[in-house]
Amino acid sequence: MTISISTLFEAVMLICFGFSWPFAIIKTVKVKNPTGKSYIFLALVIIGYAAGCLYKLTGKFDFVFYLYLLNGLLVATDTVLCLYYRKKQQKIQ
């Protein structure tokens, strides 16, 4: 199995993007305050990662699919946490 240079660059891009999401999740859990988070941005990022997964499933399947999937799951986790804490804040007020 040979890995093309474009696949390698795609993987590096996803790894770099992927490193930021655990920090976002940790921050959300620590502060328990989703104020300032853009749900439109998070939704667009999830859609983008889903499109990457679909591209890999329908044409050029390789290991990069799992990077798209992992990143999408991390963003979805942050989104769910933000929605949870927002709902919790609304109950307090």
Backbone bond lengths (Angstrom), bond angles and torsions (degrees), N, CA, C in turn:
res aa  C-N    CA-C-N  psi(-1)  N-CA   C-N-CA  omega(-1)  CA-C   N-CA-C  phi
1 M - - - 1.453 - - 1.534 108.78 -
2 T 1.294 116.52 121.05 1.459 120.70 176.60 1.522 108.94 -104.71
3 I 1.308 114.88 143.72 1.460 121.13 179.76 1.522 107.60 -106.34
4 S 1.328 115.70 124.73 1.461 119.18 179.84 1.528 109.63 -73.05
5 I 1.306 115.02 158.56 1.463 120.64 179.35 1.528 110.40 -63.80
6 S 1.332 117.61 -35.51 1.469 119.81 179.40 1.532 110.69 -67.21
7 T 1.334 117.29 -36.84 1.463 120.43 176.14 1.523 110.30 -65.93
8 L 1.314 116.63 -39.59 1.454 120.68 177.99 1.529 111.10 -62.49
9 F 1.333 117.01 -44.63 1.465 120.73 178.33 1.536 110.87 -64.09
10 E 1.311 117.15 -40.00 1.461 121.66 178.12 1.535 109.79 -61.78
11 A 1.319 116.75 -43.34 1.463 121.35 179.14 1.524 111.10 -63.55
12 V 1.322 117.19 -44.00 1.467 120.89 179.06 1.522 110.11 -61.65
13 M 1.326 117.72 -43.05 1.462 121.64 178.20 1.519 110.44 -58.29
14 L 1.339 117.06 -47.28 1.461 120.75 -177.94 1.524 112.16 -68.61
15 I 1.307 116.94 -35.05 1.469 120.20 176.53 1.525 109.92 -65.36
16 C 1.322 117.04 -43.94 1.468 120.63 178.74 1.529 110.98 -62.99
17 F 1.337 117.58 -46.19 1.459 120.36 177.14 1.526 109.98 -62.82
18 G 1.314 116.21 -40.56 1.457 121.36 -176.31 1.514 113.93 -63.57
19 F 1.333 118.02 -28.58 1.450 120.53 -179.72 1.531 112.32 -67.26
20 S 1.321 118.12 -24.66 1.461 119.97 -177.77 1.527 112.67 -77.64
21 W 1.318 118.47 -28.35 1.468 120.31 -173.91 1.523 114.36 -67.80
22 P 1.323 120.85 -40.62 1.470 118.11 176.84 1.535 112.54 -59.88
23 F 1.342 116.88 -35.51 1.458 119.65 177.62 1.523 111.01 -66.58
24 A 1.319 116.89 -38.70 1.469 120.64 176.89 1.524 110.61 -64.06
25 I 1.327 116.99 -41.04 1.467 121.33 179.26 1.532 110.19 -65.01
26 I 1.319 116.75 -45.24 1.465 120.71 179.46 1.523 110.48 -60.79
27 K 1.325 116.99 -43.29 1.462 120.63 179.37 1.522 110.70 -62.86
28 T 1.321 117.16 -42.87 1.462 120.90 179.36 1.528 110.60 -60.89
29 V 1.317 116.98 -42.99 1.465 121.02 179.90 1.530 110.69 -67.57
30 K 1.330 117.96 -40.32 1.467 121.35 -178.05 1.524 111.81 -66.41
31 V 1.332 116.59 -49.54 1.467 119.50 -173.56 1.529 112.39 -85.93
32 K 1.317 117.22 -20.72 1.470 122.36 179.20 1.532 111.64 51.41
33 N 1.336 114.61 34.09 1.459 120.15 -177.97 1.528 108.91 -141.88
34 P 1.328 117.09 105.95 1.462 119.81 -177.30 1.533 114.43 -83.07
35 T 1.322 117.27 7.50 1.457 120.50 -179.80 1.527 109.58 -56.32
36 G 1.302 115.73 132.00 1.454 121.19 179.88 1.516 113.79 95.75
37 K 1.328 117.22 -12.15 1.474 119.93 177.34 1.527 108.17 -77.92
38 S 1.281 116.17 137.98 1.461 121.55 177.45 1.527 109.19 -98.05
39 Y 1.326 114.95 110.40 1.465 119.71 -179.84 1.530 111.15 -69.46
40 I 1.324 116.28 -29.13 1.473 119.87 176.41 1.527 109.07 -65.96
41 F 1.324 116.54 -44.28 1.466 120.53 177.86 1.522 110.75 -60.07
42 L 1.345 116.73 -48.96 1.461 120.36 -179.35 1.532 110.88 -60.02
43 A 1.331 116.44 -41.68 1.470 120.11 179.14 1.530 111.09 -63.91
44 L 1.319 116.79 -42.01 1.465 119.97 179.59 1.527 111.39 -65.02
45 V 1.316 117.00 -38.05 1.463 120.37 178.33 1.529 109.83 -65.65
46 I 1.335 117.00 -43.33 1.470 120.46 177.66 1.524 110.35 -61.32
47 I 1.322 117.07 -43.10 1.469 120.83 178.03 1.523 110.29 -61.24
48 G 1.326 116.54 -41.53 1.464 120.26 178.62 1.522 112.67 -62.62
49 Y 1.328 116.54 -43.79 1.462 119.42 178.19 1.530 111.16 -67.92
50 A 1.328 117.06 -36.70 1.472 120.21 176.29 1.529 110.14 -63.33
51 A 1.332 116.62 -40.37 1.468 120.09 177.50 1.525 110.59 -63.80
52 G 1.327 117.25 -38.74 1.464 120.68 176.70 1.521 111.07 -62.52
53 C 1.334 116.56 -42.78 1.473 121.00 177.23 1.528 110.38 -60.76
54 L 1.330 116.20 -46.28 1.469 120.05 -178.95 1.525 111.22 -63.80
55 Y 1.324 116.57 -38.72 1.463 120.00 176.54 1.530 110.53 -59.13
56 K 1.330 115.25 -45.80 1.466 119.25 -179.28 1.530 111.42 -66.53
57 L 1.330 116.74 -36.56 1.466 120.11 -179.64 1.526 112.85 -71.99
58 T 1.322 117.03 -30.72 1.467 120.17 -174.88 1.521 114.39 -97.82
59 G 1.313 117.39 -6.94 1.453 115.55 -177.16 1.501 116.22 -149.21
60 K 1.280 116.55 -59.41 1.461 120.36 -171.10 1.520 110.83 -120.61
61 F 1.327 117.26 61.13 1.461 120.54 -176.68 1.527 110.75 -65.75
62 D 1.334 114.16 128.99 1.458 121.82 172.33 1.523 107.92 -156.90
63 F 1.309 116.95 -173.02 1.458 121.92 -175.24 1.526 113.18 -61.50
64 V 1.312 117.90 -19.86 1.458 121.83 -178.48 1.532 110.63 -64.76
65 F 1.324 116.65 -25.44 1.465 121.06 175.40 1.528 110.39 -51.01
66 Y 1.318 117.11 -43.71 1.459 121.56 -177.22 1.528 111.99 -68.50
67 L 1.320 117.60 -28.77 1.464 120.56 174.76 1.525 110.63 -69.33
68 Y 1.347 116.68 -43.20 1.461 120.03 175.10 1.527 110.27 -59.37
69 L 1.321 116.12 -44.71 1.463 121.47 -178.40 1.533 110.43 -63.05
70 L 1.318 117.57 -47.72 1.464 121.25 179.98 1.524 111.32 -60.74
71 N 1.324 116.93 -46.61 1.464 120.51 179.28 1.521 110.88 -61.16
72 G 1.319 116.68 -43.67 1.465 120.58 178.39 1.520 111.72 -60.55
73 L 1.315 116.88 -41.26 1.467 120.76 178.70 1.530 111.45 -66.52
74 L 1.316 117.13 -37.49 1.461 120.27 177.63 1.526 111.24 -65.46
75 V 1.320 117.53 -43.50 1.467 121.02 178.46 1.527 109.90 -65.88
76 A 1.325 116.65 -41.02 1.468 120.34 178.11 1.527 110.42 -62.41
77 T 1.321 117.84 -38.66 1.460 121.59 177.41 1.522 110.86 -61.97
78 D 1.323 116.77 -46.18 1.466 120.57 178.51 1.527 110.20 -62.12
79 T 1.315 117.17 -40.65 1.465 121.38 179.88 1.525 110.98 -63.19
80 V 1.319 116.67 -46.34 1.470 120.78 179.77 1.528 110.29 -62.23
81 L 1.324 117.01 -43.12 1.470 119.97 177.60 1.529 111.41 -61.21
82 C 1.311 116.63 -42.89 1.469 120.22 179.16 1.520 111.04 -62.35
83 L 1.316 117.08 -43.68 1.465 120.57 178.65 1.527 110.88 -64.40
84 Y 1.315 116.62 -39.51 1.468 121.31 178.87 1.530 110.46 -62.36
85 Y 1.323 117.17 -49.38 1.457 120.48 -178.22 1.530 111.51 -69.23
86 R 1.317 117.67 -32.58 1.458 119.99 176.23 1.522 110.26 -64.51
87 K 1.320 116.41 -44.48 1.465 120.30 178.95 1.520 110.75 -63.87
88 K 1.318 116.41 -39.15 1.454 121.52 178.65 1.534 110.63 -63.90
89 Q 1.321 116.90 -40.43 1.463 121.79 178.69 1.526 110.27 -65.68
90 Q 1.319 117.59 -38.51 1.463 121.21 -178.93 1.527 110.86 -66.51
91 K 1.337 117.44 -32.85 1.468 120.63 178.07 1.525 110.98 -68.33
92 I 1.328 116.49 -34.43 1.471 121.21 -178.90 1.524 110.52 -69.58
93 Q 1.299 116.73 -37.63 1.475 121.16 -175.19 1.471 110.58 -79.39
